[in-house]
Amino acid sequence: MELDLRTVMRQFATGVGVVSTWAEGPDGPGGRRHDAITVNSLIPVSFDPPLVSLSLRHGSAFLADLLRARRWGVSILAADGADTARLLSRSRESRIEALGSLPAAPGPHTGTLLFDGPGWMECALADSFTVGDHLMVIGTVLATGVRAAQEPLVFLHGSITPATAP
């Protein structure tokens, strides 16, 4: 019997968010080069202390920047955030170019970009460990915010869709 984890997991709806971090450099606000990626691997780990985890592919330039900065922001996307999710799921060069046109502002605790959506958090690296072909990073949640309730954007059947879609 062949294992087909990818096909099985396509049957499981997950929320969609954007994770952002930065690297020192002259390219952006505050002398930083910002980058952001679309994720669906955000998991709450603990409420006391407040911890969340992300799983990021080994070898990604985004992961390298996150490990150097030791800071990241998470923006939970609403149903109308599908365009943002698609733009930030592309190559690094495309993502960095897209950041100039997306509504975002640096968070007060980490300087990472926070995007429009129903909720956000800013995190600091607490731990990391290898899990298969990914690195799981655990972050201490430094700050959170909730905006008006909105329908969430979800990843289901291999695509991004509003939660209310048939």
Secondary structure, DSSP 8 states (H G I E B T S, - for coil): ----HHHHHTTS-EE-EEEEEEEESTTSGGGEEEEEEEES--EEEEETTEEEEEEEETT-HHHHHHHHH-EEEEEE-BGGGHHHHHHTTS-HHHHHHHHTTS-EEE-TTT--EEESSSEEEEEEEEEEEEETTEEEEEEEEEEEEE-S---BEEEETTEEEETT--
